[in-house]
Amino acid sequence: MSFQAPKHIKQRYVRRLEPGAAALENLVEAIQTLLRVASMDDPLFLAHGLALLMKHMRADQAYFVTVQGGVLMTQWWLPERPDRQAPPQIPTLCEWLLENPHRILVLRNVPRDRRWHEDPDLKAEGIRAVAGVALHENGNVRGLVFLQFRKPHDFARAELALLATVANSLSRILEIENLKTALSDLEDFLAITKAVVEDSSIQDPVTGLPNMRYLEIWLQANLAAATREHEVMTVAEWDLDAENPEGQKRLKEITDRIRAGDLLVAMGHNHYLLVLPKMPKGLGQIFLLRLGQKLGGTAMGATLWIPEVDDLGLDSVRRRLKQAWQESHDHPAHELVWKLPASGYEG
């Protein structure tokens, strides 16, 4: 004779199992969607990942923030806002994830949370619950994913497991995309190298240095990548007569001192341009002062090329350089003169 549990015990047992079973079924359905709809070759994989999280976690807002060189930029978000602008980042949430990159940020009820309930940005946006996770590449944080809710949300384990799974997939995609970008940059560099070998017209006949035509090719291959990486570059300009032995000696001393990735261009009429990638003003100041000693007190102007501020053709940079060089030329001691963008960046 088999044991039959009382009816009220059966009902209580079933009610207890239903939420867990439903959550597991929801998780399985979400993972199947992730594998079916958003493959590794899909250029909209990030958007699909956010849409998946929004649907299965019933979020009101999802967005993805890239982290490059300490700069945070919102790249993908759902749903689309009426003004087509990215949702405002919540600085305190970003800081928490950057300080705790291997943890999931979970705020179930912001108004009742003693740490977060007074956050002005959360209040202004009417956010009542948040989930966030960091994306990693080679041990570094490359992105942040946030889900925001306008009502308190009791996150189930299955939901947090889904968030971690999607974040891991997105991390792999970012890694693949960065490798593709690096390969593309290498291809551009090799194309320039080939052009240098095959085309003598990109070489100054007097000094053997790259000329302005080479500079145009170099800018196309390098400034787009520098913009993606938010890299600041120091740019300097000076005069030097390289047709006499003393000028040739000084020019050789300069070419011996610059780094392998730096670019020294002969602009014609004894004018020279030096581009120093990945060098902010602080390091550039030291480098150029030492360079000025080698030049023997020649007038020198300097500025910075800043992504999202300056153009990719160095037009704005050249205008500032001209002003800086003229001020240095008019000064009795020919001191190094800097002209920075209107943003006032100090480096």
C-alpha positions as CSV (number, residue, x, y, z in Angstrom):
1,M,0.0,0.0,0.0
2,S,1.6,3.3,-1.1
3,F,1.6,6.4,1.1
4,Q,-0.7,9.2,0.0
5,A,0.2,12.7,1.3
6,P,-2.7,14.8,2.5
7,K,-4.1,17.1,-0.1
8,H,-3.0,20.3,1.6
9,I,0.6,19.1,1.9
10,K,0.6,18.3,-1.9
11,Q,-0.6,21.8,-2.8
12,R,1.9,23.5,-0.6
13,Y,4.7,21.3,-2.1
14,V,3.6,22.1,-5.7
15,R,3.3,25.9,-4.9
16,R,6.9,25.8,-3.6
17,L,8.2,24.1,-6.7
18,E,6.4,26.1,-9.3
19,P,8.6,29.3,-9.1
20,G,11.8,27.4,-9.3
21,A,10.7,25.2,-12.2
22,A,9.4,28.2,-14.1
23,A,12.7,30.0,-13.6
24,L,14.7,27.0,-14.8
25,E,12.4,26.7,-17.9
26,N,12.8,30.4,-18.5
27,L,16.6,30.1,-18.3
28,V,16.7,27.1,-20.7
29,E,14.5,29.1,-23.2
30,A,16.8,32.1,-22.9
31,I,20.0,30.1,-23.6
32,Q,18.4,28.4,-26.6
33,T,17.5,31.8,-27.9
34,L,21.1,33.0,-27.3
35,L,22.5,30.1,-29.3
36,R,19.9,30.2,-32.1
37,V,19.5,34.0,-32.8
38,A,22.8,35.5,-31.9
39,S,25.8,33.7,-33.3
40,M,29.4,34.8,-33.0
41,D,29.4,36.1,-36.5
42,D,26.3,38.3,-36.0
43,P,27.4,42.0,-36.0
44,L,24.4,42.8,-33.8
45,F,25.3,40.2,-31.2
46,L,25.6,42.9,-28.5
47,A,22.1,44.2,-29.3
48,H,20.7,40.7,-29.3
49,G,22.3,40.0,-25.9
50,L,20.7,43.1,-24.4
51,A,17.3,42.3,-25.9
52,L,17.6,38.8,-24.5
53,L,18.3,40.0,-21.0
54,M,15.5,42.6,-21.2
55,K,12.9,40.0,-22.3
56,H,13.8,37.3,-19.8
57,M,14.5,39.6,-16.8
58,R,11.6,42.0,-17.6
59,A,13.9,45.0,-17.4
60,D,12.8,48.6,-18.4
61,Q,16.3,49.6,-19.7
62,A,19.4,47.8,-20.8
63,Y,22.7,49.4,-22.0
64,F,26.3,48.5,-22.7
65,V,29.2,50.7,-21.7
66,T,32.7,50.3,-23.2
67,V,35.8,51.0,-21.1
68,Q,38.8,52.2,-23.1
69,G,41.7,53.9,-21.4
70,G,39.6,55.0,-18.5
71,V,37.0,56.5,-20.7
72,L,33.4,55.2,-20.4
73,M,31.1,55.4,-23.5
74,T,27.6,54.0,-23.9
75,Q,27.6,52.1,-27.2
76,W,24.3,50.0,-27.2
77,W,21.0,50.5,-25.5
78,L,17.5,49.3,-25.5
79,P,14.8,50.5,-25.9
80,E,15.5,53.4,-28.2
81,R,14.9,56.7,-26.4
82,P,12.6,59.4,-28.0
83,D,15.6,61.8,-28.3
84,R,17.8,59.0,-29.7
85,Q,20.4,59.8,-27.0
86,A,22.1,57.2,-24.9
87,P,20.7,56.7,-21.4
88,P,22.7,58.6,-18.9
89,Q,25.4,56.6,-17.1
90,I,25.1,56.4,-13.3
91,P,28.6,57.2,-12.1
92,T,28.3,55.4,-8.8
93,L,27.1,52.2,-10.4
94,C,30.0,52.3,-12.9
95,E,32.5,53.0,-10.1
96,W,31.2,50.0,-8.1
97,L,31.6,47.6,-11.0
98,L,35.0,48.9,-11.8
99,E,36.1,48.4,-8.2
100,N,34.3,44.9,-8.0
101,P,34.8,43.6,-11.6
102,H,34.2,39.9,-10.6
103,R,30.9,40.5,-8.8
104,I,27.4,41.1,-10.0
105,L,25.8,44.3,-8.9
106,V,22.3,43.6,-7.5
107,L,20.0,46.3,-6.1
108,R,16.6,44.8,-5.5
109,N,14.9,47.9,-4.0
110,V,16.8,51.1,-4.2
111,P,14.5,53.3,-1.9
112,R,15.1,50.8,0.9
113,D,18.8,50.4,0.3
114,R,20.7,52.4,2.9
115,R,23.8,52.8,0.6
116,W,22.0,53.8,-2.6
117,H,18.6,55.4,-1.7
118,E,20.1,58.9,-1.7
119,D,21.9,58.6,-5.0
120,P,20.7,61.7,-7.0
121,D,21.2,60.1,-10.4
122,L,19.1,57.0,-9.5
123,K,16.4,59.3,-8.1
124,A,16.4,61.5,-11.2
125,E,16.0,58.5,-13.5
126,G,13.3,56.9,-11.3
127,I,15.3,53.7,-11.0
128,R,14.1,51.2,-8.3
129,A,16.2,48.2,-9.1
130,V,19.5,47.5,-10.9
131,A,21.6,44.6,-12.1
132,G,25.1,45.1,-13.5
133,V,28.1,43.0,-14.6
134,A,31.5,43.7,-16.0
135,L,32.9,42.2,-19.2
136,H,36.5,41.1,-19.2
137,E,39.3,40.6,-21.8
138,N,42.6,39.2,-20.7
139,G,42.0,40.2,-17.1
140,N,41.0,43.8,-18.0
141,V,37.5,45.3,-17.8
142,R,36.4,46.2,-21.3
143,G,32.7,46.9,-20.8
144,L,29.8,47.2,-18.4
145,V,26.3,45.9,-18.8
146,F,23.4,47.4,-16.8
147,L,19.7,46.4,-16.5
148,Q,17.5,49.0,-14.8
149,F,14.0,48.6,-13.5
150,R,11.3,51.2,-12.6
151,K,9.9,48.9,-9.9
152,P,11.6,46.8,-7.2
153,H,12.8,43.5,-8.6
154,D,13.5,40.3,-6.7
155,F,16.2,38.7,-8.9
156,A,15.9,34.9,-9.1
157,R,19.1,32.8,-9.2
158,A,18.2,31.7,-12.8
159,E,18.1,35.4,-13.8
160,L,21.5,36.1,-12.4
161,A,22.9,32.9,-14.0
162,L,21.5,34.2,-17.4
163,L,23.1,37.6,-16.8
164,A,26.5,35.9,-16.1
165,T,26.2,33.6,-19.1
166,V,25.3,36.5,-21.5
167,A,28.1,38.6,-20.1
168,N,30.6,35.8,-20.7
169,S,29.5,35.5,-24.3
170,L,29.7,39.2,-24.9
171,S,33.2,39.2,-23.4
172,R,34.3,36.7,-25.9
173,I,32.8,38.8,-28.7
174,L,34.7,41.9,-27.6
175,E,37.9,39.9,-27.5
176,I,37.3,38.7,-31.1
177,E,36.4,42.2,-32.3
178,N,39.6,43.6,-30.7
179,L,41.7,40.9,-32.4
180,K,40.1,41.7,-35.7
181,T,40.8,45.5,-35.2
182,A,44.4,44.7,-34.3
183,L,44.8,42.6,-37.5
184,S,43.2,45.4,-39.6
185,D,45.6,48.0,-38.1
186,L,48.5,45.6,-38.8
187,E,47.3,45.2,-42.4
188,D,47.2,49.0,-42.8
189,F,50.7,49.3,-41.4
190,L,52.0,46.7,-43.8
191,A,50.4,48.5,-46.7
192,I,52.1,51.7,-45.7
193,T,55.5,49.9,-45.4
194,K,55.0,48.4,-48.9
195,A,54.1,51.9,-50.2
196,V,57.3,53.3,-48.7
197,V,59.4,50.6,-50.5
198,E,57.6,51.0,-53.9
199,D,57.0,54.7,-54.1
200,S,60.0,57.1,-53.6
201,S,57.6,60.1,-54.0
202,I,56.7,59.8,-50.4
203,Q,60.3,60.4,-49.3
204,D,62.0,63.7,-49.0
205,P,64.9,63.8,-51.5
206,V,67.2,65.8,-49.3
207,T,66.8,64.1,-45.9
208,G,65.4,60.8,-46.8
209,L,62.6,61.4,-44.3
210,P,58.9,60.8,-45.0
211,N,57.2,63.8,-46.6
212,M,53.7,65.2,-46.5
213,R,52.3,62.6,-48.9
214,Y,53.5,59.9,-46.5
215,L,51.9,61.8,-43.6
216,E,48.5,61.6,-45.3
217,I,48.8,57.9,-45.7
218,W,50.0,57.5,-42.1
219,L,47.1,59.6,-40.7
220,Q,44.5,57.4,-42.5
221,A,46.0,54.2,-41.0
222,N,46.7,55.4,-37.5
223,L,44.3,58.2,-36.3
224,A,41.2,56.1,-36.7
225,A,42.7,53.5,-34.4
226,A,43.9,56.2,-32.0
227,T,40.3,57.5,-31.8
228,R,39.0,54.1,-30.9
229,E,41.6,53.8,-28.1
230,H,41.2,57.4,-26.9
231,E,44.9,58.0,-27.3
232,V,46.4,61.5,-27.0
233,M,49.4,62.4,-29.2
234,T,51.9,65.1,-28.9
235,V,52.7,67.0,-32.1
236,A,55.6,69.5,-32.6
237,E,57.0,71.7,-35.4
238,W,60.3,73.5,-35.9
239,D,62.8,74.8,-38.5
240,L,66.2,73.2,-39.3
241,D,68.5,73.7,-42.2
242,A,69.5,70.1,-43.1
243,E,71.5,71.1,-46.2
244,N,74.6,72.0,-44.2
245,P,76.7,69.5,-42.2
246,E,75.7,70.9,-38.8
247,G,72.0,70.6,-39.6
248,Q,72.5,67.1,-40.9
249,K,74.2,66.1,-37.6
250,R,71.4,67.6,-35.5
251,L,68.7,65.8,-37.6
252,K,70.5,62.5,-37.2
253,E,70.6,63.0,-33.4
254,I,66.9,63.6,-33.4
255,T,66.1,60.5,-35.5
256,D,68.3,58.4,-33.2
257,R,66.3,59.7,-30.1
258,I,62.7,59.2,-31.3
259,R,60.9,55.9,-30.7
260,A,60.1,53.3,-33.3
261,G,56.4,54.3,-33.5
262,D,57.1,58.0,-33.7
263,L,56.9,59.9,-37.0
264,L,59.3,62.7,-38.2
265,V,58.1,64.4,-41.4
266,A,60.0,66.7,-43.7
267,M,57.4,69.4,-44.6
268,G,59.6,71.3,-47.0
269,H,61.4,74.6,-46.8
270,N,63.5,73.3,-43.8
271,H,60.3,72.7,-41.8
272,Y,59.8,69.5,-39.7
273,L,56.8,67.9,-38.0
274,L,57.1,65.3,-35.2
275,V,54.2,63.1,-34.2
276,L,54.5,61.2,-30.9
277,P,51.7,58.7,-30.5
278,K,50.5,57.7,-27.0
279,M,52.2,60.7,-25.4
280,P,50.3,63.2,-23.3
281,K,51.5,66.7,-22.5
282,G,53.5,65.8,-19.4
283,L,55.7,63.3,-21.2
284,G,55.8,65.4,-24.3
285,Q,57.1,68.5,-22.4
286,I,60.1,66.5,-21.1
287,F,60.8,64.9,-24.5
288,L,60.6,68.1,-26.5
289,L,62.7,70.1,-24.0
290,R,65.5,67.6,-24.4
291,L,65.0,67.6,-28.1
292,G,65.2,71.4,-28.2
293,Q,68.7,71.2,-26.6
294,K,69.8,69.0,-29.5
295,L,68.4,71.5,-31.9
296,G,70.4,74.3,-30.3
297,G,67.7,76.7,-29.3
298,T,65.6,76.5,-32.5
299,A,62.0,77.9,-32.3
300,M,59.6,75.1,-31.6
301,G,55.8,75.0,-31.2
302,A,53.8,72.1,-29.8
303,T,50.2,71.0,-29.2
304,L,48.2,67.9,-28.6
305,W,46.0,65.8,-30.9
306,I,43.0,64.7,-28.9
307,P,40.4,62.2,-30.1
308,E,36.9,63.5,-30.5
309,V,38.3,67.1,-30.4
310,D,40.6,67.3,-33.4
311,D,40.0,66.1,-37.0
312,L,41.7,63.2,-38.6
313,G,43.6,65.4,-41.1
314,L,45.5,67.4,-38.4
315,D,44.0,70.6,-39.8
316,S,43.1,72.0,-36.4
317,V,46.5,70.8,-35.0
318,R,48.4,72.5,-37.8
319,R,46.6,75.8,-37.0
320,R,47.6,75.6,-33.4
321,L,51.2,74.6,-34.3
322,K,51.6,77.6,-36.6
323,Q,50.5,80.0,-33.8
324,A,52.8,78.2,-31.2
325,W,55.8,78.2,-33.6
326,Q,55.3,81.9,-34.4
327,E,55.3,82.8,-30.7
328,S,58.4,80.8,-30.1
329,H,60.1,82.4,-33.2
330,D,59.3,85.9,-31.9
331,H,60.6,85.1,-28.4
332,P,64.3,86.1,-28.0
333,A,65.2,82.8,-26.4
334,H,63.0,80.7,-28.8
335,E,61.4,78.9,-25.9
336,L,59.1,75.9,-26.5
337,V,55.5,77.2,-26.8
338,W,52.4,75.0,-26.3
339,K,49.0,75.8,-27.8
340,L,46.3,73.5,-26.4
341,P,42.8,72.9,-27.8
342,A,39.9,75.1,-26.5
343,S,38.9,72.2,-24.1
344,G,41.9,73.1,-21.9
345,Y,43.2,69.6,-21.8
346,E,46.5,69.6,-19.7
347,G,47.5,65.9,-20.2
